[in-house]
Amino acid sequence: MQKLILTTGILLLGFVFTYEGEVTSGPGPMAPHDPMQIEIEHDESFEFKGIRVVPKAELYVQARVLGAKRYRTGFESDLSPVDLALGWGPMSDESNLEHIDIRQSGRWYRWKSKNLPIPQPEVSNHSANMHMIPATPEIAEQLKEIREGQIIHFVGKLVNIESGEGWQWNSSMTRTDRGSGACEVVFLEAISVL
């Protein structure tokens, strides 16, 4: 009986260690295509959690998770509890990523490299930090399980947020911008791990 309990404990410990660790997939681009975006030309705004959500474009993404950062305090965290730093094309290739240090904090995504394996514009144009707004509690739970290294596919909308007190949070509409305002604000409608 003790042997069975010990074996079960070791298996569970192994599962937790594997689950918490980074997922590896080997060399080569695991998400080769750029995100697809379709502009929304008419007003489809709606209320969500007491704020006005203004959809600007449909967004379809397959990407490698470069980082997943949870936020627990502040108005933004009630709306968007997780930011995902995502990479596609050369930024979904593990052989490139092992030379690039990626960090997330304060709703920003930053990278640095002592020996950059690809041109700097390739890094910036093939990665982004996205503020994820889960559409349902079920999607919120799925989002919390996402971890670095996974290849994910999701569908959502790039949105602007407007509160009654004049607070705004506007999404970037391109993957090639940098600096303040370059993050995407995504109303997340479905997500899966590939």
C-alpha positions as CSV (number, residue, x, y, z in Angstrom):
1,M,0.0,0.0,0.0
2,Q,2.8,2.4,0.9
3,K,4.5,1.6,-2.4
4,L,1.3,2.4,-4.3
5,I,0.9,5.8,-2.4
6,L,4.6,6.6,-3.1
7,T,4.3,5.7,-6.8
8,T,1.1,7.8,-7.1
9,G,2.8,10.7,-5.3
10,I,5.8,10.6,-7.6
11,L,3.6,10.5,-10.7
12,L,1.6,13.4,-9.5
13,L,4.8,15.4,-8.7
14,G,6.0,14.6,-12.2
15,F,2.7,15.8,-13.7
16,V,2.9,19.1,-11.7
17,F,6.5,19.6,-12.7
18,T,5.8,19.0,-16.4
19,Y,2.6,21.1,-16.3
20,E,4.4,24.1,-14.8
21,G,7.4,23.9,-17.0
22,E,8.0,25.4,-20.4
23,V,6.8,23.3,-23.4
24,T,9.5,22.6,-26.0
25,S,8.8,21.8,-29.6
26,G,12.2,21.6,-31.4
27,P,13.6,23.8,-34.2
28,G,11.6,25.3,-37.0
29,P,8.7,27.7,-37.1
30,M,5.8,26.1,-35.2
31,A,3.4,28.9,-36.2
32,P,4.5,29.9,-39.7
33,H,1.7,32.3,-40.7
34,D,1.1,36.0,-39.7
35,P,-2.1,36.7,-37.7
36,M,-5.1,37.3,-40.0
37,Q,-7.1,40.5,-39.4
38,I,-10.4,41.6,-41.0
39,E,-11.5,45.2,-40.3
40,I,-15.0,45.8,-38.9
41,E,-16.6,48.6,-40.9
42,H,-19.8,49.2,-38.9
43,D,-20.5,49.8,-35.2
44,E,-20.8,46.5,-33.3
45,S,-20.1,48.1,-29.9
46,F,-21.6,46.3,-26.8
47,E,-21.5,46.5,-23.0
48,F,-19.3,44.1,-21.1
49,K,-18.7,44.2,-17.3
50,G,-20.0,47.8,-17.2
51,I,-17.8,49.2,-20.0
52,R,-18.3,49.9,-23.7
53,V,-16.4,47.5,-26.0
54,V,-15.9,48.8,-29.6
55,P,-14.7,46.0,-31.9
56,K,-12.3,47.2,-34.6
57,A,-11.3,44.0,-36.4
58,E,-11.8,40.2,-36.3
59,L,-8.5,38.5,-35.4
60,Y,-7.4,34.9,-36.1
61,V,-4.1,33.9,-34.6
62,Q,-1.9,30.8,-34.4
63,A,1.2,31.6,-32.4
64,R,3.8,30.3,-29.9
65,V,3.4,31.5,-26.4
66,L,6.6,33.5,-25.5
67,G,5.2,34.4,-22.1
68,A,2.0,34.4,-20.1
69,K,1.7,37.0,-17.4
70,R,-1.2,37.1,-14.9
71,Y,-2.4,40.4,-13.3
72,R,-4.5,40.4,-10.2
73,T,-4.8,44.1,-9.1
74,G,-6.3,47.2,-10.8
75,F,-9.2,47.8,-13.0
76,E,-7.4,46.3,-16.1
77,S,-6.9,43.0,-14.3
78,D,-10.7,42.6,-13.7
79,L,-11.1,42.9,-17.4
80,S,-7.9,41.4,-18.7
81,P,-6.4,39.0,-16.2
82,V,-3.7,37.7,-18.5
83,D,-1.3,39.1,-21.1
84,L,0.2,36.8,-23.7
85,A,3.4,37.6,-25.4
86,L,3.1,35.7,-28.7
87,G,5.4,34.9,-31.6
88,W,4.9,33.6,-35.1
89,G,7.1,32.9,-38.1
90,P,10.7,33.2,-37.0
91,M,9.6,34.1,-33.5
92,S,7.9,30.7,-33.2
93,D,11.2,28.9,-34.0
94,E,12.8,27.5,-30.8
95,S,16.3,27.7,-32.4
96,N,15.9,31.5,-32.6
97,L,14.1,31.8,-29.2
98,E,16.9,30.2,-27.3
99,H,19.1,33.3,-28.1
100,I,16.4,35.8,-27.0
101,D,15.5,36.7,-23.4
102,I,11.8,37.6,-23.1
103,R,10.2,39.4,-20.1
104,Q,6.8,40.7,-19.3
105,S,5.9,43.2,-16.6
106,G,3.6,46.2,-16.1
107,R,1.6,45.2,-19.2
108,W,4.7,45.4,-21.3
109,Y,6.7,42.8,-23.2
110,R,10.4,43.2,-23.6
111,W,13.2,41.2,-25.2
112,K,17.0,41.3,-25.4
113,S,19.7,39.3,-27.0
114,K,23.5,39.3,-26.9
115,N,23.7,37.3,-30.1
116,L,20.5,38.0,-32.1
117,P,20.0,35.2,-34.6
118,I,17.6,37.1,-36.9
119,P,17.4,40.8,-37.9
120,Q,15.9,43.1,-35.2
121,P,12.8,44.0,-37.4
122,E,12.0,40.3,-37.7
123,V,11.7,40.1,-33.9
124,S,9.5,43.1,-33.6
125,N,7.3,42.3,-36.6
126,H,6.7,38.7,-35.6
127,S,5.8,39.1,-32.0
128,A,3.4,41.1,-29.8
129,N,2.1,41.5,-26.3
130,M,-1.7,41.0,-26.2
131,H,-4.0,42.0,-23.4
132,M,-6.6,39.2,-23.4
133,I,-10.2,39.9,-22.3
134,P,-12.0,36.5,-22.0
135,A,-15.6,36.6,-23.2
136,T,-16.8,34.0,-20.8
137,P,-15.7,32.5,-17.4
138,E,-14.9,29.2,-19.2
139,I,-12.5,31.0,-21.6
140,A,-11.0,32.8,-18.6
141,E,-10.2,29.4,-17.0
142,Q,-8.7,28.1,-20.3
143,L,-6.6,31.3,-20.5
144,K,-5.2,30.8,-17.1
145,E,-3.9,27.4,-18.1
146,I,-1.9,28.7,-21.1
147,R,1.9,28.4,-20.6
148,E,5.1,29.4,-22.3
149,G,6.1,27.2,-25.3
150,Q,2.6,26.1,-26.2
151,I,1.3,26.6,-29.8
152,I,-2.1,28.1,-29.5
153,H,-4.9,29.1,-31.9
154,F,-7.5,31.7,-30.9
155,V,-10.3,33.8,-32.4
156,G,-11.3,37.2,-31.1
157,K,-11.7,40.8,-31.9
158,L,-9.3,43.7,-31.6
159,V,-11.2,46.2,-29.5
160,N,-11.2,49.7,-28.0
161,I,-12.5,50.0,-24.4
162,E,-14.4,53.0,-23.1
163,S,-15.5,53.5,-19.5
164,G,-18.1,55.9,-18.2
165,E,-15.4,57.8,-16.3
166,G,-13.5,58.6,-19.5
167,W,-10.9,55.9,-19.2
168,Q,-9.9,54.3,-22.5
169,W,-7.8,51.4,-23.6
170,N,-7.2,51.2,-27.4
171,S,-5.9,48.3,-29.3
172,S,-3.0,48.5,-31.8
173,M,-4.3,47.7,-35.3
174,T,-1.0,46.5,-36.7
175,R,1.7,44.0,-35.7
176,T,4.6,46.2,-36.8
177,D,4.3,49.1,-34.4
178,R,6.5,49.5,-31.2
179,G,6.4,51.3,-27.9
180,S,3.5,52.8,-26.1
181,G,0.2,51.9,-27.7
182,A,1.6,49.0,-29.6
183,C,-0.1,46.2,-27.6
184,E,-3.3,44.5,-28.9
185,V,-6.4,44.5,-26.8
186,V,-8.2,41.3,-27.6
187,F,-11.8,40.3,-26.8
188,L,-11.1,36.5,-26.7
189,E,-13.9,34.4,-28.1
190,A,-12.2,31.0,-28.4
191,I,-8.8,29.5,-27.6
192,S,-7.2,26.1,-28.0
193,V,-3.8,24.5,-27.6
194,L,-2.5,22.7,-30.7
